[in-house]
């Protein structure tokens, strides 16, 4: 009798969990990328929303209040994706939402816990000093961030949760999304 009761409870919990689709917003100016990512995510049971630029993106994020955002870095301008990510990090309503950056830019890795300090170190290194954008990830903690030079050559820093390399691969994207959502739920 207890086994049946436990099964029923488990079944109810599973039904409640399955009915609560996780919402993901994709912001990218490339409709083909949006279509591919949307197909991958909807096949996995996510509810997907999309926008083509920073203005549409921030409005959609505030309206939908998604569980996670996936952003392109270069859209209408070279800085638009970075500007959007920085707005998310600084917005009280959105700052706790995981942000995954889709990029074809090389991600520099470190084992130093302060990725911001490492980005600044890369910025001072003559081998990297001419880079407009530095993406850094700590291999130990998973901390990640972006340091970019804006149109006034000012260094702008903000943290992100992860980077996913373009072209998009479901075998990379889905595990990263699941990891970020799990970490969000645990915090």
N, C-alpha and C positions, 0 to 999 in steps of 0.2 A: 504494500500500500504506500509506504514512504517513497519507494522507487518511482511509482507513478506520479506522486505529488511533486517530487523533485524534477521529474521529466517535464511535467506541465509548467512548473515555474521557469525552468530553463527555456522551454519553448516560448513562453510569454516574453522573457527577457530578450531572446533572439529576435522575436517579431518586432518588439519595440526598437531594438537597435537597427534592424534592417529598414524600418520605416523612416528612420532619421538619416537621410542621405547627407553626406558631407558636401558642403558647397565650396566650389573652387572658382575663382575668377582668373581668367587669362587676359593679359593685356599685351597685345602684339600688333604691329601694323601689317604683318604678313598673313593674309587670310588663309593661305595654304597651311602655315604653321598652326593657326587657330583650329582649322578643320582636322588636322592630324591629331593634335593634342586633345581636342574635344572628343574625337572618336575613341581614342585610347581611354580617356577618363570615363566617358559614359558607359563604355563596355565593362568597366570595373565598378559601375554603380554610383559614380559621383554625379552630382548635379552641377552642370558647368554653365558659366556665364562668360561672355567675352566683350572686350572693348578694343578699339583700334588705336587709341592714343591716351596721353596722360589725363586730359580733361574728362574724357568719357570714363576712363579707368577709375579716377578718384570718385566720381559721382556714383559709378556702379558699386564700388567697394563700400561706400557709405550706405547705399540703399540695400544691398544684399547682405552685408556683414558676413562675408564668407569665412570658412574655416582656414583657408589658405589662399595665397595669391601666387601666380606664376607670371613673371614679367620678362619681357624682352628688354634689352638694354638700349639699343639704338632704334628709335622710331622716326618720328618726323624730324627730330634733331638728334645730334650725337649724344646729347645729355638727357633726353626726355625720360628714358627708362630709369636712369639714376635719380633724376629729380623726383619721379613718382615714388621710387623706393624710399628715398629720404623723407618725403611727405608722409608716407605710411608709418615709418619709424617714429616720426615726431608727432603724429596725430594721436591724441588720447584715446579715441574710439578704436583705432586700428593697430596701435603699436604692439599689441600682443599676438597679432596674427602672423603666422609664419610666412616668410617671403622666399620664394625660390626664383633665382635669376637664371633665365635661359640665355646662353651666350656662346659665341664662337671664339671669344677672347680667351687666351690662355690663362688658366688659374695658377698662380704661384702658390707653392705649398711651404709650410714651415712646421716645426714642432714647438715653436714658442707659443705660450698661452695667449699672449696679447697680439692678436692679429693686426690691431691698429698700429702698435709699435713696429711690428714687422713691415707693414706697408710703408711706414715712414722711413724705415731703414732701406727698403728697396728704392724708395723715391730718391734717397741721397746717393745710392750706388750709381756710378757713371754708366754702368751697363743697362740700367733701367730708367735713368733720369729723363729720357726723352719720351717715355710712355705717358700718354694722356690718361690712361686707365690702368689701375693695378687692382686685380682681384686676388685676394689672399685667403687661404684656408689652412687652419691648423689641423694636421693629420691626427693629433692625439685627442683633442677636445671636440673637434668638428666646428669650432668657432670660425666664422667667415665674415668678410667685409669687403667693402669697395672704397678705394681711394681714387678719386678722379680730379683732373684739373678742369675747372669750368672755363667759360669763355674769357675770364679775366685772369687766367692762370693761377687761381686760388685752389689750394688743395682742399677737397671736400671729402669727408669720411662718414660712413655710416655702416652699421652691421647688417648682415642678412643671415638667413638661416642656411642657405645652401646654393650651390651653383649646379646647373645641369647643362651639359654640352649640347650644342646644336650640331648636327641634326638630331632631333628628338628620338630617343629610343624608349619604348615602353619598358624594356628590361632595366633601364636606369631610372626613368621617371617615376614609375609606380612605387618601387621600394623607397625612393627618397620622399615621396609624398607620405607614404605610410609611416616612415620614421618621424617626419616632422609632425604629423597629426598625433602620433603616439606620445612624443615628447611634449606637445602642447597640452594633451589631456593629463599627463603626469605632473605638470607644473601647477 
